[in-house]
Amino acid sequence: MVRILGILILSAVMAGCSSLPEPLVSSNKAVITDYDTWLNDEQGDAAEIRLGGVIAKVTNLEQKTRLELVNLPIGKNGKPDINVEPKGRFVAYIDGFIDPTTFSEGRLVTVLGQSDGIEQGKVGEFDYRFPVLSASGYHLWQVREKVIVYDQPLTGFPCRSLHCRQSRYGYGHSTGQVIQSVE
């Protein structure tokens, strides 16, 4: 009985960690989540698309906002993978006003919507054909950073005792690592 209860609790926690934010949920079971698949999609405008990326440019128009995004692959939870090189760009149109201070260049966003053709534009002076997404939902992500410090005494082994800091000041050293995660 305890074992079954433990499995149920673990399943609930794991489901909560990997679930999509509400604005990105779709009733369509065949949502396209891959940039290349979207570009090669034979259904065209009929398919629903969920893609993420880095905001390159925000333009507020009279009735909607144009987001130019640099594509990043997304996980099952909709989070863009910041450990992968970006591939391609696309444009997402969102109805209404989106504050360009909140949705600033460099922020991560995931959008859900319908394919809406191709738009000619420029990236710098380069002519570019942007695939267009008419967004019905979106989620802005935050990048969190944490620093992990490793105490390294002269022995070369990580120090895991109460005296690590004392030995470091005398003759050891510390190394560290910054870890970024999308939340």
GUVEX-903083 format. One record per atom (N, C-alpha, C, CB): residue number from 0; residue in one letter; chain; atom name; x, z, y. Coordinates in steps of 0.02 Angstrom, whole numbers, plus 50000, padded with zeros to 5 digits. Atoms other than C-alpha are relative to their C-alpha. Glycine has a CB too. Layout:
N
- NUM a A CA X Z Y
...
// end
This chain:
183
- 0 m A N 50041 50000 49941
- 0 m A CA 50000 50000 50000
- 0 m A C 50044 50000 50063
- 0 m A CB 49953 50060 50000
- 1 v A N 49955 49996 49943
- 1 v A CA 50140 50047 50121
- 1 v A C 50036 49933 50009
- 1 v A CB 50051 50058 49992
- 2 r A N 49964 50064 49998
- 2 r A CA 50231 49886 50077
- 2 r A C 49956 49945 50031
- 2 r A CB 50022 49979 49930
- 3 i A N 50046 50050 49973
- 3 i A CA 50078 49778 50115
- 3 i A C 49989 50012 50075
- 3 i A CB 49932 50002 49963
- 4 l A N 50008 49983 49929
- 4 l A CA 50051 49869 50280
- 4 l A C 50061 49979 50040
- 4 l A CB 49987 50075 50008
- 5 g A N 49938 50020 49966
- 5 g A CA 50233 49839 50327
- 5 g A C 50004 49924 50009
- 5 g A CB 50060 50025 49960
- 6 i A N 49999 50073 49996
- 6 i A CA 50218 49654 50288
- 6 i A C 49950 49975 50053
- 6 i A CB 49983 49969 49931
- 7 l A N 50050 50019 49951
- 7 l A CA 50059 49640 50393
- 7 l A C 50025 50013 50071
- 7 l A CB 49935 50037 49988
- 8 i A N 49973 49983 49933
- 8 i A CA 50141 49727 50542
- 8 i A C 50055 49952 50019
- 8 i A CB 50025 50073 50002
- 9 l A N 49946 50047 49987
- 9 l A CA 50296 49618 50528
- 9 l A C 49973 49930 50015
- 9 l A CB 50048 49998 49939
- 10 s A N 50031 50066 49987
- 10 s A CA 50188 49461 50520
- 10 s A C 49969 49997 50069
- 10 s A CB 49947 49984 49947
- 11 a A N 50032 49998 49934
- 11 a A CA 50092 49513 50675
- 11 a A C 50053 49998 50055
- 11 a A CB 49957 50063 50007
- 12 v A N 49946 50000 49950
- 12 v A CA 50253 49548 50771
- 12 v A C 50032 49931 50005
- 12 v A CB 50053 50053 49983
- 13 m A N 49969 50066 50000
- 13 m A CA 50330 49382 50719
- 13 m A C 49954 49948 50030
- 13 m A CB 50020 49980 49928
- 14 a A N 50048 50047 49971
- 14 a A CA 50172 49287 50765
- 14 a A C 49997 50009 50075
- 14 a A CB 49929 50008 49969
- 15 g A N 50001 49987 49929
- 15 g A CA 50172 49370 50936
- 15 g A C 50062 49974 50035
- 15 g A CB 49993 50074 50012
- 16 c A N 49937 50023 49970
- 16 c A CA 50353 49323 50968
- 16 c A C 50003 49924 50005
- 16 c A CB 50059 50025 49959
- 17 s A N 49993 50073 50001
- 17 s A CA 50329 49139 50928
- 17 s A C 49938 49964 50026
- 17 s A CB 50015 49977 49930
- 18 s A N 50060 50033 49978
- 18 s A CA 50160 49105 51006
- 18 s A C 50009 49966 50067
- 18 s A CB 49943 50050 50004
- 19 l A N 49998 50038 49938
- 19 l A CA 50130 48982 51146
- 19 l A C 49964 50038 50055
- 19 l A CB 49969 49931 49991
- 20 p A N 50039 49975 49944
- 20 p A CA 50078 49039 51320
- 20 p A C 49933 49963 50002
- 20 p A CB 50039 49992 50067
- 21 e A N 50069 50027 50000
- 21 e A CA 49890 49009 51343
- 21 e A C 49994 49931 50032
- 21 e A CB 49955 50048 50035
- 22 p A N 50009 50066 49970
- 22 p A CA 49905 48860 51463
- 22 p A C 50031 49942 49960
- 22 p A CB 50031 50000 50069
- 23 l A N 49967 50052 50040
- 23 l A CA 50009 48766 51333
- 23 l A C 49966 49989 49932
- 23 l A CB 50072 50017 49989
- 24 v A N 50035 50005 50064
- 24 v A CA 49888 48789 51187
- 24 v A C 49954 49939 50001
- 24 v A CB 49959 50064 49985
- 25 s A N 50042 50060 50007
- 25 s A CA 49799 48632 51126
- 25 s A C 49960 50004 49936
- 25 s A CB 50043 49936 50001
- 26 s A N 50042 50004 50061
- 26 s A CA 49658 48605 51003
- 26 s A C 50021 49941 49957
- 26 s A CB 49925 49995 50019
- 27 n A N 49975 50059 50036
- 27 n A CA 49743 48442 50952
- 27 n A C 50056 50022 49953
- 27 n A CB 50026 49946 50050
- 28 k A N 49950 49981 50050
- 28 k A CA 49843 48468 50792
- 28 k A C 50062 49955 50002
- 28 k A CB 49970 50000 49930
- 29 a A N 49945 50049 50000
- 29 a A CA 49953 48315 50823
- 29 a A C 50031 49993 50070
- 29 a A CB 49975 49931 49976
- 30 v A N 49969 50001 49934
- 30 v A CA 50030 48363 50990
- 30 v A C 50072 49975 49993
- 30 v A CB 49998 50070 50034
- 31 i A N 49932 50027 50000
- 31 i A CA 50190 48265 51025
- 31 i A C 50044 50048 50040
- 31 i A CB 50004 49927 50029
- 32 t A N 49955 49953 49966
- 32 t A CA 50333 48384 51068
- 32 t A C 50072 49974 50004
- 32 t A CB 49999 50067 49963
- 33 d A N 49933 50029 49999
- 33 d A CA 50481 48266 51058
- 33 d A C 50000 49941 50049
- 33 d A CB 50021 49977 49930
- 34 y A N 49995 50050 49947
- 34 y A CA 50534 48156 51205
- 34 y A C 50004 49929 49971
- 34 y A CB 50060 50013 50044
- 35 d A N 49992 50066 50029
- 35 d A CA 50591 48008 51098
- 35 d A C 49937 49977 49963
- 35 d A CB 50059 49999 49951
- 36 t A N 50063 50016 50034
- 36 t A CA 50432 48015 50993
- 36 t A C 49948 49977 50051
- 36 t A CB 49974 50060 49960
- 37 w A N 50047 50019 49948
- 37 w A CA 50330 48008 51153
- 37 w A C 50015 49929 50026
- 37 w A CB 50003 50050 50059
- 38 l A N 49982 50066 49974
- 38 l A CA 50426 47856 51218
- 38 l A C 49983 49944 49950
- 38 l A CB 50075 49998 50016
- 39 n A N 50013 50050 50052
- 39 n A CA 50401 47766 51051
- 39 n A C 49930 50004 49972
- 39 n A CB 50050 50007 49945
- 40 d A N 50067 49989 50025
- 40 d A CA 50220 47822 51027
- 40 d A C 49957 49937 50006
- 40 d A CB 49967 50058 50037
- 41 e A N 50042 50060 50000
- 41 e A CA 50108 47677 50978
- 41 e A C 49929 50014 50024
- 41 e A CB 49997 49970 49931
- 42 q A N 50067 49983 49977
- 42 q A CA 49948 47772 51023
- 42 q A C 49995 49997 50075
- 42 q A CB 49980 50069 49975
- 43 g A N 49999 50004 49927
- 43 g A CA 50000 47771 51205
- 43 g A C 49963 50057 50034
- 43 g A CB 49972 49935 50023
- 44 d A N 50036 49951 49960
- 44 d A CA 49875 47861 51316
- 44 d A C 49958 50049 49959
- 44 d A CB 49957 49965 50049
- 45 a A N 50046 49959 50039
- 45 a A CA 49776 47939 51172
- 45 a A C 50031 50067 49978
- 45 a A CB 49977 49962 49940
- 46 a A N 49967 49941 50027
- 46 a A CA 49905 48068 51117
- 46 a A C 50008 50054 50053
- 46 a A CB 50068 49982 49971
- 47 e A N 49986 49944 49955
- 47 e A CA 49927 48241 51193
- 47 e A C 50074 50018 49992
- 47 e A CB 49954 50062 49984
- 48 i A N 49927 49989 49999
- 48 i A CA 50106 48286 51242
- 48 i A C 50014 50069 50028
- 48 i A CB 50036 49946 50041
- 49 r A N 49974 49937 49974
- 49 r A CA 50195 48453 51266
- 49 r A C 50075 49993 50003
- 49 r A CB 49978 50062 49955
- 50 l A N 49928 50008 49990
- 50 l A CA 50370 48438 51340
- 50 l A C 50024 50051 50051
- 50 l A CB 50017 49929 50023
- 51 g A N 49971 49953 49953
- 51 g A CA 50487 48550 51435
- 51 g A C 50063 49973 50031
- 51 g A CB 50015 50066 49967
- 52 g A N 49939 50022 49969
- 52 g A CA 50634 48535 51549
- 52 g A C 50017 50038 50063
- 52 g A CB 49996 49929 50015
- 53 v A N 49975 49971 49938
- 53 v A CA 50726 48576 51708
- 53 v A C 49969 49961 50058
- 53 v A CB 50078 49998 50003
- 54 i A N 50030 50032 49942
- 54 i A CA 50641 48540 51874
- 54 i A C 50057 49969 50041
- 54 i A CB 49959 50050 50043
- 55 a A N 49950 50035 49959
- 55 a A CA 50742 48407 51967
- 55 a A C 49974 49989 50071
- 55 a A CB 50017 49932 49968
- 56 k A N 50028 50014 49935
- 56 k A CA 50621 48375 52110
- 56 k A C 49926 50018 50000
- 56 k A CB 50011 49926 50020
- 57 v A N 50071 49983 49991
- 57 v A CA 50452 48438 52175
- 57 v A C 49976 49964 50063
- 57 v A CB 49990 50077 50005
- 58 t A N 50030 50034 49943
- 58 t A CA 50343 48331 52288
- 58 t A C 49926 50015 50003
- 58 t A CB 50012 49923 49996
- 59 n A N 50071 49986 49992
- 59 n A CA 50176 48392 52353
- 59 n A C 49966 49941 50034
- 59 n A CB 49989 50065 50041
- 60 l A N 50039 50055 49974
- 60 l A CA 50053 48250 52379
- 60 l A C 49934 50028 50026
- 60 l A CB 49988 49944 49946
- 61 e A N 50062 49976 49970
- 61 e A CA 49881 48259 52458
- 61 e A C 49956 50039 49951
- 61 e A CB 49961 49941 50027
- 62 q A N 50045 49969 50049
- 62 q A CA 49784 48304 52299
- 62 q A C 50035 50029 49939
- 62 q A CB 49948 49951 49978
- 63 k A N 49964 49978 50060
- 63 k A CA 49919 48341 52170
- 63 k A C 50073 50010 50016
- 63 k A CB 49991 49950 49943
- 64 t A N 49928 49989 49993
- 64 t A CA 50100 48389 52144
- 64 t A C 50037 49959 49947
- 64 t A CB 50017 50076 49993
- 65 r A N 49958 50040 50044
- 65 r A CA 50233 48277 52068
- 65 r A C 50062 50041 49982
- 65 r A CB 50020 49932 50032
- 66 l A N 49939 49967 50025
- 66 l A CA 50365 48364 51961
- 66 l A C 50043 49949 49964
- 66 l A CB 49982 50060 49953
- 67 e A N 49952 50042 50036
- 67 e A CA 50518 48264 51911
- 67 e A C 50040 50048 49956
- 67 e A CB 50046 49958 50049
- 68 l A N 49968 49954 50048
- 68 l A CA 50589 48346 51754
- 68 l A C 50054 49966 49960
- 68 l A CB 49948 50029 49953
- 69 v A N 49948 50022 50045
- 69 v A CA 50749 48326 51657
- 69 v A C 49984 50032 49932
- 69 v A CB 50074 50021 50026
- 70 n A N 50025 49977 50064
- 70 n A CA 50694 48340 51476
- 70 n A C 50049 50044 49962
- 70 n A CB 49982 49941 49957
- 71 l A N 49964 49958 50048
- 71 l A CA 50753 48481 51362
- 71 l A C 49954 50008 49940
- 71 l A CB 50020 50070 50031
- 72 p A N 50042 49989 50058
- 72 p A CA 50691 48499 51183
- 72 p A C 49968 50070 50004
- 72 p A CB 50040 49992 49935
- 73 i A N 50034 49935 50001
- 73 i A CA 50565 48641 51159
- 73 i A C 49991 50024 49929
- 73 i A CB 49932 49995 50036
- 74 g A N 50013 49970 50065
- 74 g A CA 50538 48761 51016
- 74 g A C 49925 50005 49988
- 74 g A CB 50032 50070 49995
- 75 k A N 50071 49992 50017
- 75 k A CA 50373 48804 50930
- 75 k A C 49965 50045 50050
- 75 k A CB 49993 50029 49930
- 76 n A N 50028 49956 49949
- 76 n A CA 50347 48936 51065
- 76 n A C 49996 49967 50068
- 76 n A CB 50040 50064 50004
- 77 g A N 50003 50037 49938
- 77 g A CA 50361 48803 51201
- 77 g A C 50059 50010 50046
- 77 g A CB 49939 50019 50037
- 78 k A N 49942 49986 49957
- 78 k A CA 50524 48871 51273
- 78 k A C 50051 49943 49997
- 78 k A CB 50033 50066 49979
- 79 p A N 49946 50049 50000
- 79 p A CA 50651 48741 51328
- 79 p A C 50065 50030 49973
- 79 p A CB 50011 49972 50071
- 80 d A N 49937 49978 50030
- 80 d A CA 50815 48753 51233
- 80 d A C 50057 49986 50049
- 80 d A CB 50013 49965 49932
- 81 i A N 49948 50008 49949
- 81 i A CA 50950 48783 51365
- 81 i A C 50069 49990 49969
- 81 i A CB 50001 50061 50045
- 82 n A N 49935 50009 50033
- 82 n A CA 51089 48766 51235
- 82 n A C 50009 49928 49977
- 82 n A CB 50006 50046 49941
- 83 v A N 49996 50070 50020
- 83 v A CA 51058 48579 51213
- 83 v A C 50008 49957 50063
- 83 v A CB 49936 49978 49960
- 84 e A N 49992 50045 49944
- 84 e A CA 51112 48437 51327
- 84 e A C 49933 49967 50016
- 84 e A CB 50054 49947 49985
- 85 p A N 50062 50035 49981
- 85 p A CA 50966 48364 51427
- 85 p A C 50002 49927 49979
- 85 p A CB 49988 50006 50075
- 86 k A N 50004 50070 50021
- 86 k A CA 50904 48194 51372
- 86 k A C 49939 49968 50033
- 86 k A CB 49996 49994 49923
- 87 g A N 50054 50037 49969
- 87 g A CA 50801 48083 51485
- 87 g A C 49963 50039 50053
- 87 g A CB 49951 49977 49949
- 88 r A N 50041 49970 49947
- 88 r A CA 50683 48117 51630
- 88 r A C 49929 49977 49992
- 88 r A CB 50027 49983 50070
- 89 f A N 50070 50020 49998
- 89 f A CA 50496 48113 51651
- 89 f A C 49968 50032 50061
- 89 f A CB 49962 50019 49935
- 90 v A N 50038 49974 49943
- 90 v A CA 50367 48146 51786
- 90 v A C 49936 50031 49974
- 90 v A CB 49985 49943 50051
- 91 a A N 50064 49968 50015
- 91 a A CA 50221 48267 51772
- 91 a A C 49962 50009 50064
- 91 a A CB 50011 50068 49963
- 92 y A N 50045 49990 49943
- 92 y A CA 50075 48264 51893
- 92 y A C 49954 50058 49985
- 92 y A CB 49960 49936 50016
- 93 i A N 50043 49941 50007
- 93 i A CA 49984 48430 51916
- 93 i A C 49949 49999 50057
- 93 i A CB 50042 50066 50000
- 94 d A N 50051 49999 49948
- 94 d A CA 49818 48438 52008
- 94 d A C 50010 50059 50047
- 94 d A CB 49930 50003 49968
- 95 g A N 49995 49947 49950
- 95 g A CA 49824 48537 52169
- 95 g A C 50071 50011 50026
- 95 g A CB 49974 50064 49972
- 96 f A N 49937 49982 49967
- 96 f A CA 49964 48620 52265
- 96 f A C 50041 50046 49956
- 96 f A CB 49986 50033 50068
- 97 i A N 49952 49957 50035
- 97 i A CA 50116 48695 52178
- 97 i A C 50054 50018 50051
- 97 i A CB 50031 49964 49935
- 98 d A N 49952 49978 49949
- 98 d A CA 50230 48799 52289
- 98 d A C 50071 49979 49979
- 98 d A CB 49996 50076 50010
- 99 p A N 49932 50022 50018
- 99 p A CA 50403 48715 52291
- 99 p A C 50052 50056 50002
- 99 p A CB 50021 49945 50046
- 100 t A N 49954 49943 50002
- 100 t A CA 50484 48884 52321
- 100 t A C 49999 50032 49931
- 100 t A CB 49982 50052 50054
- 101 t A N 50006 49972 50067
- 101 t A CA 50417 48951 52156
- 101 t A C 50024 49951 49948
- 101 t A CB 49927 50020 49986
- 102 f A N 49980 50053 50046
- 102 f A CA 50441 48786 52065
- 102 f A C 50060 49964 50028
- 102 f A CB 49941 49951 49987
- 103 s A N 49941 50028 49968
- 103 s A CA 50614 48758 52137
- 103 s A C 50043 49962 49950
- 103 s A CB 50041 50055 50033
- 104 e A N 49954 50038 50042
- 104 e A CA 50747 48640 52073
- 104 e A C 50041 50047 49957
- 104 e A CB 50046 49956 50043
- 105 g A N 49961 49959 50046
- 105 g A CA 50836 48710 51921
- 105 g A C 49960 50047 49957
- 105 g A CB 50050 50039 50038
- 106 r A N 50043 49957 50041
- 106 r A CA 50689 48813 51855
- 106 r A C 49978 49963 49938
- 106 r A CB 49938 50025 50041
- 107 l A N 50024 50028 50062
- 107 l A CA 50625 48785 51679
- 107 l A C 49924 50001 49997
- 107 l A CB 50030 50037 49939
- 108 v A N 50073 50004 50006
- 108 v A CA 50446 48728 51646
- 108 v A C 49983 49960 49938
- 108 v A CB 49969 49968 50064
- 109 t A N 50028 50039 50055
- 109 t A CA 50343 48666 51499
- 109 t A C 49931 49977 50023
- 109 t A CB 49997 50041 49933
- 110 v A N 50064 50028 49980
- 110 v A CA 50194 48552 51528
- 110 v A C 49963 49971 49940
- 110 v A CB 50009 49945 50054
- 111 l A N 50044 50028 50052
- 111 l A CA 50047 48497 51420
- 111 l A C 49955 49950 50035
- 111 l A CB 49959 50055 49963
- 112 g A N 50045 50048 49969
- 112 g A CA 49948 48340 51456
- 112 g A C 49998 49934 49962
- 112 g A CB 50022 49987 50070
- 113 q A N 50010 50067 50029
- 113 q A CA 49911 48156 51425
- 113 q A C 50051 49952 50030
- 113 q A CB 49929 49975 50013
- 114 s A N 49955 50053 49977
- 114 s A CA 50029 48009 51436
- 114 s A C 49962 49957 50050
- 114 s A CB 50026 49958 49940
- 115 d A N 50033 50038 49947
- 115 d A CA 49992 47908 51593
- 115 d A C 50044 49943 50025
- 115 d A CB 49981 50046 50057
- 116 g A N 49962 50060 49981
- 116 g A CA 50105 47755 51591
- 116 g A C 50072 50013 50021
- 116 g A CB 49965 49966 50054
- 117 i A N 49931 50000 49976
- 117 i A CA 50272 47721 51674
- 117 i A C 50000 49993 50076
- 117 i A CB 50043 49943 49966
- 118 e A N 49994 50003 49927
- 118 e A CA 50325 47745 51855
- 118 e A C 50072 49980 50017
- 118 e A CB 49981 50068 50033
- 119 q A N 49933 50020 49977
- 119 q A CA 50471 47657 51940
- 119 q A C 50023 50050 50053
- 119 q A CB 49999 49927 50030
- 120 g A N 49973 49954 49951
- 120 g A CA 50584 47772 52039
- 120 g A C 50076 49995 50001
- 120 g A CB 49979 50072 49985
- 121 k A N 49927 49999 49995
- 121 k A CA 50764 47815 52078
- 121 k A C 50026 50070 49984
- 121 k A CB 50023 49978 50070
- 122 v A N 49961 49939 50007
- 122 v A CA 50887 47947 52024
- 122 v A C 50063 49986 50039
- 122 v A CB 50015 50019 49922
- 123 g A N 49947 50020 49954
- 123 g A CA 51007 47943 52169
- 123 g A C 49988 49928 50021
- 123 g A CB 50070 50008 49968
- 124 e A N 50007 50071 49984
- 124 e A CA 51036 47757 52195
- 124 e A C 49983 49959 49938
- 124 e A CB 50064 49974 50031
- 125 f A N 50013 50034 50063
- 125 f A CA 51001 47714 52012
- 125 f A C 49925 49990 49990
- 125 f A CB 50030 50041 49941
- 126 d A N 50070 50014 50016
- 126 d A CA 50835 47629 51970
- 126 d A C 49984 50031 49932
- 126 d A CB 49985 49923 49999
- 127 y A N 50018 49964 50061
- 127 y A CA 50744 47730 51837
- 127 y A C 49926 49990 49985
- 127 y A CB 50016 50076 50006
- 128 r A N 50070 50005 50022
- 128 r A CA 50583 47707 51736
- 128 r A C 49980 50068 49971
- 128 r A CB 49991 49943 49946
- 129 f A N 50022 49933 50020
- 129 f A CA 50498 47877 51722
- 129 f A C 49936 49994 49958
- 129 f A CB 49988 50045 50061
- 130 p A N 50064 49992 50035
- 130 p A CA 50370 47905 51584
- 130 p A C 49959 50053 50038
- 130 p A CB 50010 50020 49924
- 131 v A N 50042 49956 49960
- 131 v A CA 50222 47993 51667
- 131 v A C 49952 50040 49955
- 131 v A CB 49960 49960 50052
- 132 l A N 50045 49954 50035
- 132 l A CA 50123 48142 51604
- 132 l A C 49950 50028 50050
- 132 l A CB 50040 50059 49965
- 133 s A N 50053 49971 49959
- 133 s A CA 49957 48194 51680
- 133 s A C 49986 50070 49971
- 133 s A CB 49935 49955 50002
- 134 a A N 50000 49933 50028
- 134 a A CA 49968 48383 51656
- 134 a A C 49932 50035 50005
- 134 a A CB 50053 50043 50034
- 135 s A N 50060 49958 50001
- 135 s A CA 49822 48492 51605
- 135 s A C 50019 50074 49997
- 135 s A CB 49956 49982 49939
- 136 g A N 49975 49931 50002
- 136 g A CA 49928 48650 51583
- 136 g A C 50075 50001 50008
- 136 g A CB 49980 50033 49934
- 137 y A N 49928 49993 49991
- 137 y A CA 50100 48715 51623
- 137 y A C 50018 50075 49998
- 137 y A CB 50023 49969 50068
- 138 h A N 49974 49932 50001
- 138 h A CA 50208 48870 51606
- 138 h A C 50071 50000 50028
- 138 h A CB 49998 50031 49927
- 139 l A N 49934 49993 49970
- 139 l A CA 50357 48918 51714
- 139 l A C 50037 50056 49964
- 139 l A CB 49994 50015 50077
- 140 w A N 49960 49953 50039
- 140 w A CA 50496 49008 51619
- 140 w A C 50052 50033 50045
- 140 w A CB 50034 49965 49941
- 141 q A N 49945 49966 49967
- 141 q A CA 50629 49132 51674
- 141 q A C 50060 50002 49953
- 141 q A CB 49980 50072 50023
- 142 v A N 49938 49993 50040
- 142 v A CA 50810 49136 51616
- 142 v A C 50026 50070 50013
- 142 v A CB 50053 49944 50019
- 143 r A N 49973 49933 49996
- 143 r A CA 50870 49311 51581
- 143 r A C 50072 49999 49976
- 143 r A CB 49957 50051 49959
- 144 e A N 49930 49994 50021
- 144 e A CA 51053 49357 51569
- 144 e A C 50015 50072 49983
- 144 e A CB 50048 49975 50056
- 145 k A N 49975 49933 50015
- 145 k A CA 51131 49506 51484
- 145 k A C 50074 49993 49983
- 145 k A CB 49960 50032 49941
- 146 v A N 49928 49999 50011
- 146 v A CA 51313 49553 51472
- 146 v A C 50015 50048 49943
- 146 v A CB 50038 50020 50065
- 147 i A N 49978 49958 50056
- 147 i A CA 51387 49618 51311
- 147 i A C 50075 50010 50008
- 147 i A CB 49982 49967 49929
- 148 v A N 49929 49983 49991
- 148 v A CA 51555 49707 51331
- 148 v A C 50026 50028 49934
- 148 v A CB 50010 50051 50058
- 149 y A N 49968 49977 50061
- 149 y A CA 51669 49731 51183
- 149 y A C 50064 50037 50020
- 149 y A CB 50016 49941 49952
- 150 d A N 49938 49963 49989
- 150 d A CA 51801 49869 51193
- 150 d A C 50049 49979 49946
- 150 d A CB 49987 50077 49999
- 151 q A N 49949 50022 50046
- 151 q A CA 51961 49809 51113
- 151 q A C 50063 50041 50010
- 151 q A CB 50015 49925 50009
- 152 p A N 49937 49964 49995
- 152 p A CA 52098 49939 51090
- 152 p A C 50057 49957 49972
- 152 p A CB 49997 50068 49963
- 153 l A N 49942 50038 50023
- 153 l A CA 52274 49882 51045
- 153 l A C 49999 49982 49927
- 153 l A CB 50062 50039 50015
- 154 t A N 50003 50015 50071
- 154 t A CA 52231 49885 50861
- 154 t A C 49969 49932 49986
- 154 t A CB 49961 50054 49963
- 155 g A N 50032 50065 50009
- 155 g A CA 52128 49726 50887
- 155 g A C 49931 50005 49971
- 155 g A CB 50043 49957 49956
- 156 f A N 50067 49991 50028
- 156 f A CA 51974 49800 50805
- 156 f A C 49953 50026 50054
- 156 f A CB 50002 50049 49940
- 157 p A N 50047 49974 49951
- 157 p A CA 51816 49833 50906
- 157 p A C 49996 50076 49997
- 157 p A CB 49930 49970 49990
- 158 c A N 50003 49928 49996
- 158 c A CA 51807 50013 50964
- 158 c A C 49927 50022 50000
- 158 c A CB 50037 50026 50062
- 159 r A N 50069 49978 50005
- 159 r A CA 51647 50102 50914
- 159 r A C 49996 50077 50000
- 159 r A CB 49968 49972 49937
- 160 s A N 50002 49927 49998
- 160 s A CA 51685 50284 50952
- 160 s A C 49989 50024 50072
- 160 s A CB 50065 50030 49972
- 161 l A N 50010 49970 49935
- 161 l A CA 51658 50403 51097
- 161 l A C 50061 49994 50045
- 161 l A CB 49981 50073 49993
- 162 h A N 49938 50002 49963
- 162 h A CA 51840 50384 51150
- 162 h A C 50021 49930 50020
- 162 h A CB 50055 50032 49960
- 163 c A N 49981 50069 49985
- 163 c A CA 51838 50195 51176
- 163 c A C 50017 49990 50074
- 163 c A CB 49944 49952 49981
- 164 r A N 49989 50009 49928
- 164 r A CA 51826 50202 51365
- 164 r A C 50067 50032 50021
- 164 r A CB 49941 50029 50041
- 165 q A N 49938 49966 49982
- 165 q A CA 51970 50326 51376
- 165 q A C 50060 49959 49977
- 165 q A CB 50002 50070 49968
- 166 s A N 49943 50038 50025
- 166 s A CA 52084 50220 51268
- 166 s A C 50007 49935 50039
- 166 s A CB 49993 49986 49925
- 167 r A N 49998 50063 49964
- 167 r A CA 52038 50064 51366
- 167 r A C 50037 50009 50066
- 167 r A CB 49930 49973 50013
- 168 y A N 49968 49990 49936
- 168 y A CA 52095 50137 51531
- 168 y A C 50075 50010 49993
- 168 y A CB 49969 50060 50036
- 169 g A N 49929 49988 50010
- 169 g A CA 52262 50187 51458
- 169 g A C 50037 49939 49976
- 169 g A CB 50009 50055 49953
- 170 y A N 49960 50053 50029
- 170 y A CA 52315 50040 51353
- 170 y A C 49959 49945 49967
- 170 y A CB 50046 50030 49949
- 171 g A N 50041 50052 50031
- 171 g A CA 52168 49937 51288
- 171 g A C 49971 49953 50052
- 171 g A CB 49943 50032 49959
- 172 h A N 50033 50046 49954
- 172 h A CA 52060 49802 51365
- 172 h A C 49929 49986 49975
- 172 h A CB 50040 49935 50008
- 173 s A N 50068 50018 50018
- 173 s A CA 51881 49739 51364
- 173 s A C 49990 49924 50005
- 173 s A CB 49949 50037 50044
- 174 t A N 50022 50068 49994
- 174 t A CA 51809 49569 51331
- 174 t A C 49924 50001 50004
- 174 t A CB 50025 49956 49940
- 175 g A N 50072 50000 49993
- 175 g A CA 51632 49518 51368
- 175 g A C 49972 49930 49990
- 175 g A CB 49980 50027 50066
- 176 q A N 50034 50063 50009
- 176 q A CA 51504 49383 51347
- 176 q A C 49933 50004 50037
- 176 q A CB 49989 49984 49924
- 177 v A N 50065 50004 49967
- 177 v A CA 51355 49331 51453
- 177 v A C 49955 49959 49955
- 177 v A CB 50005 49968 50072
- 178 i A N 50048 50035 50044
- 178 i A CA 51204 49283 51348
- 178 i A C 49938 49985 50041
- 178 i A CB 49983 50043 49937
- 179 q A N 50060 50020 49963
- 179 q A CA 51062 49184 51426
- 179 q A C 49944 49987 49950
- 179 q A CB 50014 49936 50043
- 180 s A N 50058 50013 50042
- 180 s A CA 50887 49179 51352
- 180 s A C 49942 49981 50044
- 180 s A CB 49982 50061 49957
- 181 v A N 50059 50022 49963
- 181 v A CA 50725 49097 51407
- 181 v A C 49942 50046 49982
- 181 v A CB 49982 49926 49984
- 182 e A N 50057 49955 50011
- 182 e A CA 50576 49213 51430
- 182 e A C 49943 49979 50044
- 182 e A CB 50018 50072 50015
// end
